[in-house]
Amino acid sequence: MIEKLNTLETGLRGIPVGYCPTSYVDPEKGLFYGEYPIREVAFWEPEEVLYLLIHGERGSQTEVKEFSAQLKKEEVLSKESIRAIEGLPKQGDPMKLFSAALLLLGTLEGKGDYRADCIALIAKIPHLTAILINHHGGFGRTPSPDKNLSYMDNFVHMLRIPNTDSERLRKILTLYNILHYDHGGGNLSTFVGKAVASGLEDLFGSIAAAMSALAGPRHGKANQESLHFVKQAFDACKGDGNEENIEAFLREKIFNKELIFGFGHAVLRVEDPRATVQYELAEKLYPDHPLVKIALLLRKVGPRVLKENPKISNPYPNVDAISGTLLTAAGFTQNVYYTPLFGLSRSCGIAIQIVYERCYAREGRGTPIVRPKYIYKPYKR
C-alpha cells in the first residue's frame, strides 16, 4: 500500500473532510456567512445573523422577530446552574471555568436533543458568560437578563466590568460577537467540537471540548497575545510612535526570530475583512487613543516589512490584530476575558454545525465517528 506521506503531520491543513453549511473563507474576499460577505452582515443585529447561520437564508422581519422571541424564552439560566457556576474556583484561566460551566449547564439543563440544545445554548450563552466573567473577576452578582433588551444589549447589561465606556462598548461587543460566530468548518475549535459530537456526546459536552481547543494561544487566545504585542510596540517606541520606530520594532522581532502577532492567516491572502471593519470603527471612535495609534501604524508598516520574506504567504493583519486594542480603548482592560468573549460567539456557530453533522448530514444518518489513520513510526526519545 502506498501512503500519501505529504498529508502526514500537517495538521490536516487543506485536506477536505466534510461539508460546512454555514460559512466559508475565500482567500481573496474573506469570510462569508452563507452567501453574504462578513462586511455586509457585520452591522446587522445579532439575531439576524444567527437566523442566517441556522436557516441558510436571511429571515424576514417577522421570522427574525419570532426567532428572537424563541431565544427570549430560554435566555435565563436556572438557579441551580447559576449556583453551580458561581461555585467554581476563581483560580486560573477563565477559559477553564468556561468549559466547566458548559458541562454544568448541560448536566443541569440539557435536553439530550441536538436541535433543542443548540437553540438553548445560543439563548443562554450570554447569561452564562456574564456570570462567569463577573464571578471570576469579582465584579459582583450578575443581574438577570432583561426581557426588554436585545441579544447583545442584554449581555452588556449583565456584564459588570467597571469603568467602561458603556455605549461604545455595546457597539464594539456587538460587532465582536458577529465577527466571531463562525469561520468555516475546519478551524481547530469547530473541528474538535464536531469530532467529539461524532462519538454522540451531547451538544454541551461537545462545545465544552471545543472551548478547550479555543483556549490556546494559537487559536482563540491570539487576541490577548496580539494586544500584548501592540503594548510591546508602544513601550518600544516610548509612546512616540511613528513609522520609523514601528519598523525598527518589527525588524528587531524578526531578527530575534520572535512571532509577529496579529498578522497572517492560513487561508486569506488579503487583510482580513473582520480586521478592516474593526480598524474603521477604532478610527471612528478612538482615533487619539495611544494604543489605537500604534495598532494603525502596525497595520501600515507590518505588511511592508513582512512582504520581504518570500516564505510569508499572507503578511496582512488578521481579526486579532485590533480587537483587543479596541476593547481596551473602551475601558474593557481585563484582557484575560477576551477569549471567553470569543467563546461566547464561536460556540453558537459550532453548535449550529454540530446540528448539521448529527441531524442532517448523509440524508439524516449523520457523519460517522471521526477516526483518522495513523501510521506506526518508532522514534528515539
C-alpha positions, 0 to 999 in steps of 0.5 A: 500500500502506498501512503500519501506521506505529504498529508502526514503531520500537517495538521490536516491543513487543506485536506477536505473532510466534510461539508460546512453549511454555514460559512466559508473563507475565500482567500481573496474576499474573506469570510462569508456567512452563507452567501453574504460577505462578513462586511455586509452582515457585520452591522446587522443585529445579532439575531439576524445573523444567527437566523442566517447561520441556522436557516441558510437564508436571511429571515424576514422581519417577522421570522427574525422577530419570532426567532428572537422571541424563541431565544427570549424564552430560554435566555435565563439560566436556572438557579441551580446552574447559576449556583453551580457556576458561581461555585467554581474556583476563581483560580486560573484561566477563565477559559477553564471555568468556561468549559466547566460551566458548559458541562454544568449547564448541560448536566443541569439543563440539557435536553439530550436533543441536538436541535433543542440544545443548540437553540438553548445554548445560543439563548443562554450563552450570554447569561452564562458568560456574564456570570462567569466573567463577573464571578471570576473577576469579582465584579459582583452578582450578575443581574438577570437578563432583561426581557426588554433588551436585545441579544447583545444589549442584554449581555452588556447589561449583565456584564459588570466590568467597571469603568467602561465606556458603556455605549461604545462598548455595546457597539464594539461587543456587538460587532465582536460577537458577529465577527466571531460566530463562525469561520468555516468548518475546519478551524481547530475549535469547530473541528474538535467540537464536531469530532467529539459530537461524532462519538454522540456526546451531547451538544454541551459536552461537545462545545465544552471540548471545543472551548478547550481547543479555543483556549490556546494561544494559537487559536482563540487566545491570539487576541490577548497575545496580539494586544500584548504585542501592540503594548510591546510596540508602544513601550518600544517606541516610548509612546512616540510612535511613528513609522520609523520606530514601528519598523525598527520594532518589527525588524528587531522581532524578526531578527530575534526570530520572535512571532509577529502577532496579529498578522497572517492567516492560513487561508486569506491572502488579503487583510482580513475583512473582520480586521478592516471593519474593526480598524474603521470603527477604532478610527471612528471612535478612538482615533487619539487613543495611544494604543489605537495609534500604534495598532494603525501604524502596525497595520501600515508598516507590518505588511511592508516589512513582512512582504520581504520574506518570500516564505510569508504567504499572507503578511496582512493583519488578521481579526486579532490584530485590533480587537483587543486594542479596541476593547481596551480603548473602551475601558474593557482592560481585563484582557484575560476575558477576551477569549471567553468573549470569543467563546461566547460567539464561536460556540453558537456557530459550532453548535449550529454545525454540530446540528448539521453533522448529527441531524442532517448530514448523509440524508439524516444518518449523520457523519460517522465517528471521526477516526483518522489513520495513523501510521506506526513510526518508532522514534528515539526519545 
